C-alpha cells in the first residue's frame, strides 16, 4: 500500500472505480432468469471485493478505503434489498419515497 501522501495513478483509479461501482451497477441492469441472476449477483459482489483487493495492493489509502466501503455497501445492499449495487438500492429507495409525491403533484397540477 502506498503512503498517505502518494497519489494513485489514473489507470488504477479507473480500474478500481469500474470494478467496485460500475460493474455491479451494470450487472443489475441485465434481466436474466432466476438462477443466472443469482450467479450474476454473486459475480458482482466478487468483482467488488476484487476491486477492493486490487486497491489495497496498488492504490493509495483513500482509494482503498473507498473501495472497501463500497464493497461492504454493495454486500449490504444485496442482503437487504436483493440488488448487488448500492446505487441501484438508492434508486429503489428514492423511487419508493419520491414517486407517490411526484405523481400526485403531476396529476393535480398538469
TIPAGU-97027 format. One record per residue: residue number from 0; residue in three letters; x, y, z of N, C-alpha, C in turn. Coordinates in nm, 3 decimals. Atoms other than C-alpha are relative to their C-alpha. Example, Ala and Ser with C-alpha at 12.3 -4.5 7.8 and 13.67 -1.06 7.14 Angstrom:
2
<nr:0 | rest:ala | n_c1:0.089 | n_c2:-0.119 | n_c3:0.000 | ca_c1:1.230 | ca_c2:-0.450 | ca_c3:0.780 | c_c1:0.090 | c_c2:0.120 | c_c3:0.000>
<nr:1 | rest:ser | n_c1:-0.082 | n_c2:-0.119 | n_c3:-0.006 | ca_c1:1.367 | ca_c2:-0.106 | ca_c3:0.714 | c_c1:-0.077 | c_c2:0.109 | c_c3:0.073>
! end
This chain:
110
<nr:0 | rest:unk | n_c1:0.085 | n_c2:-0.117 | n_c3:0.000 | ca_c1:0.000 | ca_c2:0.000 | ca_c3:0.000 | c_c1:0.089 | c_c2:0.123 | c_c3:0.000>
<nr:1 | rest:unk | n_c1:-0.077 | n_c2:-0.123 | n_c3:0.008 | ca_c1:0.123 | ca_c2:0.349 | ca_c3:-0.078 | c_c1:-0.008 | c_c2:0.077 | c_c3:0.131>
<nr:2 | rest:unk | n_c1:0.008 | n_c2:-0.088 | n_c3:-0.117 | ca_c1:0.197 | ca_c2:0.609 | ca_c3:0.184 | c_c1:-0.117 | c_c2:0.097 | c_c3:-0.019>
<nr:3 | rest:unk | n_c1:0.117 | n_c2:-0.086 | n_c3:0.013 | ca_c1:-0.083 | ca_c2:0.859 | ca_c3:0.258 | c_c1:0.020 | c_c2:0.117 | c_c3:-0.094>
<nr:4 | rest:unk | n_c1:-0.023 | n_c2:-0.118 | n_c3:0.083 | ca_c1:0.084 | ca_c2:1.137 | ca_c3:0.060 | c_c1:0.014 | c_c2:-0.032 | c_c3:-0.148>
<nr:5 | rest:unk | n_c1:-0.014 | n_c2:0.037 | n_c3:0.140 | ca_c1:0.128 | ca_c2:0.942 | ca_c3:-0.264 | c_c1:-0.136 | c_c2:-0.006 | c_c3:-0.067>
<nr:6 | rest:unk | n_c1:0.124 | n_c2:0.005 | n_c3:0.077 | ca_c1:-0.135 | ca_c2:0.972 | ca_c3:-0.533 | c_c1:-0.005 | c_c2:-0.128 | c_c3:-0.081>
<nr:7 | rest:unk | n_c1:0.018 | n_c2:0.118 | n_c3:0.085 | ca_c1:-0.278 | ca_c2:0.676 | ca_c3:-0.721 | c_c1:0.002 | c_c2:0.044 | c_c3:-0.145>
<nr:8 | rest:unk | n_c1:-0.003 | n_c2:-0.034 | n_c3:0.143 | ca_c1:-0.228 | ca_c2:0.665 | ca_c3:-1.096 | c_c1:-0.140 | c_c2:-0.008 | c_c3:-0.058>
<nr:9 | rest:unk | n_c1:0.130 | n_c2:-0.007 | n_c3:0.066 | ca_c1:-0.516 | ca_c2:0.729 | ca_c3:-1.332 | c_c1:-0.057 | c_c2:-0.136 | c_c3:-0.038>
<nr:10 | rest:unk | n_c1:0.055 | n_c2:0.132 | n_c3:0.036 | ca_c1:-0.549 | ca_c2:0.374 | ca_c3:-1.470 | c_c1:-0.042 | c_c2:-0.083 | c_c3:0.121>
<nr:11 | rest:unk | n_c1:0.037 | n_c2:0.074 | n_c3:-0.120 | ca_c1:-0.556 | ca_c2:0.229 | ca_c3:-1.118 | c_c1:-0.133 | c_c2:0.051 | c_c3:0.055>
<nr:12 | rest:unk | n_c1:0.126 | n_c2:-0.059 | n_c3:-0.049 | ca_c1:-0.832 | ca_c2:0.470 | ca_c3:-1.012 | c_c1:-0.115 | c_c2:-0.045 | c_c3:-0.087>
<nr:13 | rest:unk | n_c1:0.107 | n_c2:0.041 | n_c3:0.091 | ca_c1:-1.036 | ca_c2:0.389 | ca_c3:-1.322 | c_c1:-0.035 | c_c2:-0.148 | c_c3:0.017>
<nr:14 | rest:unk | n_c1:0.027 | n_c2:0.143 | n_c3:-0.015 | ca_c1:-0.997 | ca_c2:0.014 | ca_c3:-1.271 | c_c1:-0.074 | c_c2:-0.028 | c_c3:0.130>
<nr:15 | rest:unk | n_c1:0.065 | n_c2:0.022 | n_c3:-0.129 | ca_c1:-1.095 | ca_c2:0.028 | ca_c3:-0.903 | c_c1:-0.144 | c_c2:0.050 | c_c3:-0.003>
<nr:16 | rest:unk | n_c1:0.137 | n_c2:-0.052 | n_c3:0.008 | ca_c1:-1.398 | ca_c2:0.250 | ca_c3:-0.966 | c_c1:-0.085 | c_c2:-0.086 | c_c3:-0.092>
<nr:17 | rest:unk | n_c1:0.075 | n_c2:0.087 | n_c3:0.091 | ca_c1:-1.501 | ca_c2:0.031 | ca_c3:-1.257 | c_c1:-0.039 | c_c2:-0.132 | c_c3:0.065>
<nr:18 | rest:unk | n_c1:0.030 | n_c2:0.128 | n_c3:-0.064 | ca_c1:-1.478 | ca_c2:-0.288 | ca_c3:-1.052 | c_c1:-0.094 | c_c2:0.014 | c_c3:0.118>
<nr:19 | rest:unk | n_c1:0.075 | n_c2:-0.012 | n_c3:-0.125 | ca_c1:-1.636 | ca_c2:-0.154 | ca_c3:-0.733 | c_c1:-0.135 | c_c2:0.068 | c_c3:-0.020>
<nr:20 | rest:unk | n_c1:0.123 | n_c2:-0.077 | n_c3:0.016 | ca_c1:-1.902 | ca_c2:0.086 | ca_c3:-0.861 | c_c1:-0.074 | c_c2:-0.035 | c_c3:-0.129>
<nr:21 | rest:unk | n_c1:0.068 | n_c2:0.011 | n_c3:0.128 | ca_c1:-1.975 | ca_c2:0.046 | ca_c3:-1.232 | c_c1:-0.041 | c_c2:-0.143 | c_c3:-0.036>
<nr:22 | rest:unk | n_c1:0.034 | n_c2:0.138 | n_c3:0.037 | ca_c1:-1.962 | ca_c2:-0.330 | ca_c3:-1.285 | c_c1:-0.121 | c_c2:-0.054 | c_c3:0.076>
<nr:23 | rest:unk | n_c1:0.123 | n_c2:0.045 | n_c3:-0.066 | ca_c1:-2.215 | ca_c2:-0.411 | ca_c3:-1.009 | c_c1:-0.125 | c_c2:0.074 | c_c3:-0.049>
<nr:24 | rest:unk | n_c1:0.115 | n_c2:-0.074 | n_c3:0.051 | ca_c1:-2.442 | ca_c2:-0.133 | ca_c3:-1.139 | c_c1:-0.043 | c_c2:-0.051 | c_c3:-0.137>
<nr:25 | rest:unk | n_c1:0.035 | n_c2:0.048 | n_c3:0.134 | ca_c1:-2.425 | ca_c2:-0.255 | ca_c3:-1.499 | c_c1:-0.057 | c_c2:-0.141 | c_c3:0.004>
<nr:26 | rest:unk | n_c1:0.052 | n_c2:0.136 | n_c3:-0.008 | ca_c1:-2.484 | ca_c2:-0.616 | ca_c3:-1.397 | c_c1:-0.142 | c_c2:-0.002 | c_c3:0.055>
<nr:27 | rest:unk | n_c1:0.137 | n_c2:-0.002 | n_c3:-0.051 | ca_c1:-2.802 | ca_c2:-0.517 | ca_c3:-1.210 | c_c1:-0.100 | c_c2:0.044 | c_c3:-0.106>
<nr:28 | rest:unk | n_c1:0.091 | n_c2:-0.046 | n_c3:0.105 | ca_c1:-2.946 | ca_c2:-0.364 | ca_c3:-1.527 | c_c1:-0.037 | c_c2:-0.110 | c_c3:-0.099>
<nr:29 | rest:unk | n_c1:0.027 | n_c2:0.112 | n_c3:0.091 | ca_c1:-2.943 | ca_c2:-0.700 | ca_c3:-1.709 | c_c1:-0.107 | c_c2:-0.090 | c_c3:0.063>
<nr:30 | rest:unk | n_c1:0.106 | n_c2:0.090 | n_c3:-0.047 | ca_c1:-3.258 | ca_c2:-0.911 | ca_c3:-1.674 | c_c1:0.029 | c_c2:-0.142 | c_c3:-0.047>
<nr:31 | rest:unk | n_c1:-0.028 | n_c2:0.140 | n_c3:0.030 | ca_c1:-3.189 | ca_c2:-1.284 | ca_c3:-1.655 | c_c1:-0.094 | c_c2:-0.089 | c_c3:0.079>
<nr:32 | rest:unk | n_c1:0.078 | n_c2:0.094 | n_c3:-0.080 | ca_c1:-3.372 | ca_c2:-1.595 | ca_c3:-1.534 | c_c1:0.058 | c_c2:-0.012 | c_c3:0.142>
<nr:33 | rest:unk | n_c1:-0.027 | n_c2:-0.003 | n_c3:-0.144 | ca_c1:-3.363 | ca_c2:-1.667 | ca_c3:-1.161 | c_c1:0.140 | c_c2:-0.049 | c_c3:0.036>
<nr:34 | rest:unk | n_c1:-0.129 | n_c2:0.056 | n_c3:-0.042 | ca_c1:-3.056 | ca_c2:-1.892 | ca_c3:-1.125 | c_c1:0.118 | c_c2:0.076 | c_c3:-0.060>
<nr:35 | rest:unk | n_c1:-0.106 | n_c2:-0.081 | n_c3:0.058 | ca_c1:-2.848 | ca_c2:-1.688 | ca_c3:-1.367 | c_c1:0.011 | c_c2:0.135 | c_c3:0.068>
<nr:36 | rest:unk | n_c1:-0.002 | n_c2:-0.128 | n_c3:-0.071 | ca_c1:-2.947 | ca_c2:-1.371 | ca_c3:-1.182 | c_c1:0.072 | c_c2:-0.013 | c_c3:0.134>
<nr:37 | rest:unk | n_c1:-0.072 | n_c2:0.023 | n_c3:-0.126 | ca_c1:-2.822 | ca_c2:-1.518 | ca_c3:-0.853 | c_c1:0.150 | c_c2:-0.010 | c_c3:-0.027>
<nr:38 | rest:unk | n_c1:-0.141 | n_c2:0.012 | n_c3:0.037 | ca_c1:-2.493 | ca_c2:-1.612 | ca_c3:-1.019 | c_c1:0.058 | c_c2:0.136 | c_c3:-0.036>
<nr:39 | rest:unk | n_c1:-0.047 | n_c2:-0.132 | n_c3:0.039 | ca_c1:-2.464 | ca_c2:-1.266 | ca_c3:-1.169 | c_c1:0.015 | c_c2:0.093 | c_c3:0.122>
<nr:40 | rest:unk | n_c1:-0.010 | n_c2:-0.082 | n_c3:-0.120 | ca_c1:-2.530 | ca_c2:-1.100 | ca_c3:-0.831 | c_c1:0.124 | c_c2:-0.038 | c_c3:0.081>
<nr:41 | rest:unk | n_c1:-0.121 | n_c2:0.043 | n_c3:-0.072 | ca_c1:-2.260 | ca_c2:-1.309 | ca_c3:-0.667 | c_c1:0.127 | c_c2:0.040 | c_c3:-0.075>
<nr:42 | rest:unk | n_c1:-0.113 | n_c2:-0.045 | n_c3:0.079 | ca_c1:-2.026 | ca_c2:-1.222 | ca_c3:-0.953 | c_c1:0.024 | c_c2:0.149 | c_c3:0.022>
<nr:43 | rest:unk | n_c1:-0.014 | n_c2:-0.143 | n_c3:-0.026 | ca_c1:-2.094 | ca_c2:-0.852 | ca_c3:-0.894 | c_c1:0.065 | c_c2:0.025 | c_c3:0.136>
<nr:44 | rest:unk | n_c1:-0.060 | n_c2:-0.014 | n_c3:-0.133 | ca_c1:-2.009 | ca_c2:-0.890 | ca_c3:-0.525 | c_c1:0.146 | c_c2:-0.044 | c_c3:-0.004>
<nr:45 | rest:unk | n_c1:-0.138 | n_c2:0.047 | n_c3:0.011 | ca_c1:-1.696 | ca_c2:-1.088 | ca_c3:-0.612 | c_c1:0.088 | c_c2:0.104 | c_c3:-0.071>
<nr:46 | rest:unk | n_c1:-0.078 | n_c2:-0.104 | n_c3:0.069 | ca_c1:-1.583 | ca_c2:-0.817 | ca_c3:-0.856 | c_c1:0.021 | c_c2:0.121 | c_c3:0.091>
<nr:47 | rest:unk | n_c1:-0.013 | n_c2:-0.111 | n_c3:-0.093 | ca_c1:-1.646 | ca_c2:-0.556 | ca_c3:-0.590 | c_c1:0.111 | c_c2:-0.026 | c_c3:0.102>
<nr:48 | rest:unk | n_c1:-0.105 | n_c2:0.033 | n_c3:-0.094 | ca_c1:-1.425 | ca_c2:-0.735 | ca_c3:-0.340 | c_c1:0.135 | c_c2:-0.018 | c_c3:-0.069>
<nr:49 | rest:unk | n_c1:-0.126 | n_c2:0.004 | n_c3:0.075 | ca_c1:-1.163 | ca_c2:-0.800 | ca_c3:-0.609 | c_c1:0.052 | c_c2:0.143 | c_c3:-0.021>
<nr:50 | rest:unk | n_c1:-0.041 | n_c2:-0.140 | n_c3:0.013 | ca_c1:-1.160 | ca_c2:-0.424 | ca_c3:-0.672 | c_c1:0.058 | c_c2:0.053 | c_c3:0.129>
<nr:51 | rest:unk | n_c1:-0.056 | n_c2:-0.039 | n_c3:-0.129 | ca_c1:-1.101 | ca_c2:-0.372 | ca_c3:-0.301 | c_c1:0.139 | c_c2:-0.059 | c_c3:0.019>
<nr:52 | rest:unk | n_c1:-0.130 | n_c2:0.065 | n_c3:-0.012 | ca_c1:-0.816 | ca_c2:-0.623 | ca_c3:-0.301 | c_c1:0.103 | c_c2:0.068 | c_c3:-0.091>
<nr:53 | rest:unk | n_c1:-0.088 | n_c2:-0.067 | n_c3:0.094 | ca_c1:-0.667 | ca_c2:-0.456 | ca_c3:-0.609 | c_c1:0.039 | c_c2:0.139 | c_c3:0.051>
<nr:54 | rest:unk | n_c1:-0.029 | n_c2:-0.133 | n_c3:-0.054 | ca_c1:-0.694 | ca_c2:-0.114 | ca_c3:-0.443 | c_c1:0.098 | c_c2:-0.008 | c_c3:0.116>
<nr:55 | rest:unk | n_c1:-0.094 | n_c2:0.015 | n_c3:-0.112 | ca_c1:-0.516 | ca_c2:-0.238 | ca_c3:-0.130 | c_c1:0.140 | c_c2:-0.026 | c_c3:-0.053>
<nr:56 | rest:unk | n_c1:-0.131 | n_c2:0.034 | n_c3:0.054 | ca_c1:-0.233 | ca_c2:-0.376 | ca_c3:-0.343 | c_c1:0.063 | c_c2:0.114 | c_c3:-0.079>
<nr:57 | rest:unk | n_c1:-0.057 | n_c2:-0.090 | n_c3:0.099 | ca_c1:-0.193 | ca_c2:-0.095 | ca_c3:-0.597 | c_c1:-0.036 | c_c2:0.147 | c_c3:0.015>
<nr:58 | rest:unk | n_c1:0.047 | n_c2:-0.138 | n_c3:-0.009 | ca_c1:-0.358 | ca_c2:0.227 | ca_c3:-0.478 | c_c1:0.030 | c_c2:0.059 | c_c3:0.137>
<nr:59 | rest:unk | n_c1:-0.020 | n_c2:-0.069 | n_c3:-0.126 | ca_c1:-0.339 | ca_c2:0.482 | ca_c3:-0.201 | c_c1:-0.104 | c_c2:-0.040 | c_c3:0.103>
<nr:60 | rest:unk | n_c1:0.087 | n_c2:0.039 | n_c3:-0.111 | ca_c1:-0.511 | ca_c2:0.452 | ca_c3:0.133 | c_c1:-0.143 | c_c2:0.049 | c_c3:-0.018>
<nr:61 | rest:unk | n_c1:0.135 | n_c2:-0.052 | n_c3:0.015 | ca_c1:-0.806 | ca_c2:0.676 | ca_c3:0.049 | c_c1:-0.080 | c_c2:-0.078 | c_c3:-0.103>
<nr:62 | rest:unk | n_c1:0.070 | n_c2:0.080 | n_c3:0.101 | ca_c1:-0.891 | ca_c2:0.481 | ca_c3:-0.264 | c_c1:-0.029 | c_c2:-0.140 | c_c3:0.052>
<nr:63 | rest:unk | n_c1:0.025 | n_c2:0.132 | n_c3:-0.060 | ca_c1:-0.856 | ca_c2:0.153 | ca_c3:-0.075 | c_c1:-0.114 | c_c2:0.008 | c_c3:0.101>
<nr:64 | rest:unk | n_c1:0.111 | n_c2:-0.017 | n_c3:-0.096 | ca_c1:-1.086 | ca_c2:0.285 | ca_c3:0.200 | c_c1:-0.132 | c_c2:0.018 | c_c3:-0.073>
<nr:65 | rest:unk | n_c1:0.122 | n_c2:-0.017 | n_c3:0.080 | ca_c1:-1.339 | ca_c2:0.398 | ca_c3:-0.062 | c_c1:-0.045 | c_c2:-0.132 | c_c3:-0.060>
<nr:66 | rest:unk | n_c1:0.035 | n_c2:0.129 | n_c3:0.061 | ca_c1:-1.325 | ca_c2:0.060 | ca_c3:-0.235 | c_c1:-0.053 | c_c2:-0.097 | c_c3:0.105>
<nr:67 | rest:unk | n_c1:0.050 | n_c2:0.087 | n_c3:-0.106 | ca_c1:-1.369 | ca_c2:-0.126 | ca_c3:0.094 | c_c1:-0.139 | c_c2:0.039 | c_c3:0.047>
<nr:68 | rest:unk | n_c1:0.133 | n_c2:-0.046 | n_c3:-0.042 | ca_c1:-1.664 | ca_c2:0.090 | ca_c3:0.198 | c_c1:-0.105 | c_c2:-0.033 | c_c3:-0.106>
<nr:69 | rest:unk | n_c1:0.096 | n_c2:0.030 | n_c3:0.106 | ca_c1:-1.834 | ca_c2:0.048 | ca_c3:-0.141 | c_c1:-0.025 | c_c2:-0.150 | c_c3:-0.012>
<nr:70 | rest:unk | n_c1:0.018 | n_c2:0.145 | n_c3:0.005 | ca_c1:-1.773 | ca_c2:-0.328 | ca_c3:-0.140 | c_c1:-0.092 | c_c2:-0.047 | c_c3:0.112>
<nr:71 | rest:unk | n_c1:0.089 | n_c2:0.037 | n_c3:-0.111 | ca_c1:-1.935 | ca_c2:-0.358 | ca_c3:0.203 | c_c1:-0.142 | c_c2:0.051 | c_c3:-0.023>
<nr:72 | rest:unk | n_c1:0.134 | n_c2:-0.052 | n_c3:0.029 | ca_c1:-2.225 | ca_c2:-0.134 | ca_c3:0.098 | c_c1:-0.069 | c_c2:-0.082 | c_c3:-0.108>
<nr:73 | rest:unk | n_c1:0.058 | n_c2:0.087 | n_c3:0.102 | ca_c1:-2.276 | ca_c2:-0.349 | ca_c3:-0.211 | c_c1:-0.048 | c_c2:-0.132 | c_c3:0.060>
<nr:74 | rest:unk | n_c1:0.040 | n_c2:0.124 | n_c3:-0.067 | ca_c1:-2.286 | ca_c2:-0.660 | ca_c3:0.007 | c_c1:-0.124 | c_c2:0.022 | c_c3:0.086>
<nr:75 | rest:unk | n_c1:0.118 | n_c2:-0.030 | n_c3:-0.083 | ca_c1:-2.532 | ca_c2:-0.499 | ca_c3:0.250 | c_c1:-0.122 | c_c2:0.023 | c_c3:-0.089>
<nr:76 | rest:unk | n_c1:0.110 | n_c2:-0.021 | n_c3:0.093 | ca_c1:-2.745 | ca_c2:-0.388 | ca_c3:-0.045 | c_c1:-0.052 | c_c2:-0.132 | c_c3:-0.056>
<nr:77 | rest:unk | n_c1:0.043 | n_c2:0.131 | n_c3:0.049 | ca_c1:-2.751 | ca_c2:-0.745 | ca_c3:-0.177 | c_c1:-0.081 | c_c2:-0.073 | c_c3:0.107>
<nr:78 | rest:unk | n_c1:0.071 | n_c2:0.069 | n_c3:-0.107 | ca_c1:-2.858 | ca_c2:-0.881 | ca_c3:0.161 | c_c1:-0.132 | c_c2:0.067 | c_c3:0.032>
<nr:79 | rest:unk | n_c1:0.120 | n_c2:-0.071 | n_c3:-0.044 | ca_c1:-3.111 | ca_c2:-0.610 | ca_c3:0.244 | c_c1:-0.105 | c_c2:0.016 | c_c3:-0.110>
<nr:80 | rest:unk | n_c1:0.097 | n_c2:-0.032 | n_c3:0.105 | ca_c1:-3.269 | ca_c2:-0.533 | ca_c3:-0.094 | c_c1:0.003 | c_c2:-0.093 | c_c3:-0.119>
<nr:81 | rest:unk | n_c1:-0.004 | n_c2:0.094 | n_c3:0.111 | ca_c1:-3.166 | ca_c2:-0.810 | ca_c3:-0.330 | c_c1:0.067 | c_c2:0.053 | c_c3:-0.125>
<nr:82 | rest:unk | n_c1:-0.074 | n_c2:-0.053 | n_c3:0.114 | ca_c1:-2.961 | ca_c2:-0.591 | ca_c3:-0.562 | c_c1:0.145 | c_c2:0.022 | c_c3:0.042>
<nr:83 | rest:unk | n_c1:-0.139 | n_c2:-0.007 | n_c3:-0.044 | ca_c1:-2.580 | ca_c2:-0.608 | ca_c3:-0.556 | c_c1:0.067 | c_c2:0.136 | c_c3:-0.021>
<nr:84 | rest:unk | n_c1:-0.057 | n_c2:-0.133 | n_c3:0.021 | ca_c1:-2.532 | ca_c2:-0.238 | ca_c3:-0.632 | c_c1:-0.065 | c_c2:0.098 | c_c3:0.097>
<nr:85 | rest:unk | n_c1:0.055 | n_c2:-0.098 | n_c3:-0.094 | ca_c1:-2.571 | ca_c2:0.029 | ca_c3:-0.367 | c_c1:-0.066 | c_c2:0.115 | c_c3:-0.076>
<nr:86 | rest:unk | n_c1:0.063 | n_c2:-0.106 | n_c3:0.079 | ca_c1:-2.653 | ca_c2:0.281 | ca_c3:-0.641 | c_c1:-0.141 | c_c2:-0.040 | c_c3:-0.043>
<nr:87 | rest:unk | n_c1:0.134 | n_c2:0.047 | n_c3:0.037 | ca_c1:-2.946 | ca_c2:0.071 | ca_c3:-0.761 | c_c1:-0.090 | c_c2:-0.007 | c_c3:0.123>
<nr:88 | rest:unk | n_c1:0.077 | n_c2:0.000 | n_c3:-0.124 | ca_c1:-3.056 | ca_c2:0.028 | ca_c3:-0.398 | c_c1:-0.046 | c_c2:0.140 | c_c3:0.037>
<nr:89 | rest:unk | n_c1:0.041 | n_c2:-0.137 | n_c3:-0.025 | ca_c1:-3.056 | ca_c2:0.405 | ca_c3:-0.352 | c_c1:-0.107 | c_c2:0.047 | c_c3:-0.097>
<nr:90 | rest:unk | n_c1:0.105 | n_c2:-0.031 | n_c3:0.099 | ca_c1:-3.258 | ca_c2:0.436 | ca_c3:-0.672 | c_c1:-0.134 | c_c2:-0.058 | c_c3:0.042>
<nr:91 | rest:unk | n_c1:0.125 | n_c2:0.061 | n_c3:-0.047 | ca_c1:-3.517 | ca_c2:0.192 | ca_c3:-0.535 | c_c1:-0.060 | c_c2:0.077 | c_c3:0.117>
<nr:92 | rest:unk | n_c1:0.051 | n_c2:-0.075 | n_c3:-0.116 | ca_c1:-3.543 | ca_c2:0.386 | ca_c3:-0.209 | c_c1:-0.055 | c_c2:0.136 | c_c3:-0.044>
<nr:93 | rest:unk | n_c1:0.048 | n_c2:-0.129 | n_c3:0.049 | ca_c1:-3.575 | ca_c2:0.720 | ca_c3:-0.391 | c_c1:-0.131 | c_c2:-0.016 | c_c3:-0.076>
<nr:94 | rest:unk | n_c1:0.123 | n_c2:0.025 | n_c3:0.074 | ca_c1:-3.841 | ca_c2:0.573 | ca_c3:-0.620 | c_c1:-0.115 | c_c2:-0.032 | c_c3:0.096>
<nr:95 | rest:unk | n_c1:0.104 | n_c2:0.037 | n_c3:-0.096 | ca_c1:-4.031 | ca_c2:0.428 | ca_c3:-0.325 | c_c1:-0.056 | c_c2:0.122 | c_c3:0.072>
<nr:96 | rest:unk | n_c1:0.045 | n_c2:-0.116 | n_c3:-0.075 | ca_c1:-4.046 | ca_c2:0.759 | ca_c3:-0.138 | c_c1:-0.034 | c_c2:0.119 | c_c3:-0.089>
<nr:97 | rest:unk | n_c1:0.020 | n_c2:-0.117 | n_c3:0.083 | ca_c1:-4.037 | ca_c2:1.009 | ca_c3:-0.425 | c_c1:-0.110 | c_c2:-0.013 | c_c3:-0.103>
<nr:98 | rest:unk | n_c1:0.098 | n_c2:0.015 | n_c3:0.106 | ca_c1:-4.271 | ca_c2:0.862 | ca_c3:-0.684 | c_c1:-0.142 | c_c2:0.036 | c_c3:0.042>
<nr:99 | rest:unk | n_c1:0.137 | n_c2:-0.038 | n_c3:-0.035 | ca_c1:-4.600 | ca_c2:0.893 | ca_c3:-0.491 | c_c1:-0.020 | c_c2:0.151 | c_c3:0.013>
<nr:100 | rest:unk | n_c1:0.012 | n_c2:-0.144 | n_c3:-0.014 | ca_c1:-4.533 | ca_c2:1.258 | ca_c3:-0.411 | c_c1:0.001 | c_c2:0.067 | c_c3:-0.136>
<nr:101 | rest:unk | n_c1:-0.008 | n_c2:-0.060 | n_c3:0.132 | ca_c1:-4.431 | ca_c2:1.346 | ca_c3:-0.766 | c_c1:-0.122 | c_c2:-0.034 | c_c3:-0.085>
<nr:102 | rest:unk | n_c1:0.114 | n_c2:0.037 | n_c3:0.083 | ca_c1:-4.712 | ca_c2:1.151 | ca_c3:-0.929 | c_c1:-0.127 | c_c2:0.072 | c_c3:0.045>
<nr:103 | rest:unk | n_c1:0.115 | n_c2:-0.073 | n_c3:-0.049 | ca_c1:-4.970 | ca_c2:1.316 | ca_c3:-0.705 | c_c1:0.006 | c_c2:0.147 | c_c3:-0.045>
<nr:104 | rest:unk | n_c1:-0.016 | n_c2:-0.138 | n_c3:0.044 | ca_c1:-4.830 | ca_c2:1.662 | ca_c3:-0.787 | c_c1:-0.027 | c_c2:0.011 | c_c3:-0.150>
<nr:105 | rest:unk | n_c1:0.019 | n_c2:-0.005 | n_c3:0.145 | ca_c1:-4.822 | ca_c2:1.583 | ca_c3:-1.161 | c_c1:-0.147 | c_c2:-0.022 | c_c3:-0.036>
<nr:106 | rest:unk | n_c1:0.141 | n_c2:0.026 | n_c3:0.030 | ca_c1:-5.180 | ca_c2:1.452 | ca_c3:-1.154 | c_c1:-0.084 | c_c2:0.125 | c_c3:0.025>
<nr:107 | rest:unk | n_c1:0.084 | n_c2:-0.113 | n_c3:-0.034 | ca_c1:-5.324 | ca_c2:1.760 | ca_c3:-0.987 | c_c1:0.044 | c_c2:0.131 | c_c3:-0.063>
<nr:108 | rest:unk | n_c1:-0.048 | n_c2:-0.127 | n_c3:0.052 | ca_c1:-5.110 | ca_c2:2.029 | ca_c3:-1.149 | c_c1:0.026 | c_c2:0.003 | c_c3:-0.150>
<nr:109 | rest:unk | n_c1:-0.027 | n_c2:-0.002 | n_c3:0.145 | ca_c1:-5.059 | ca_c2:1.923 | ca_c3:-1.511 | c_c1:-0.122 | c_c2:-0.029 | c_c3:-0.081>
! end
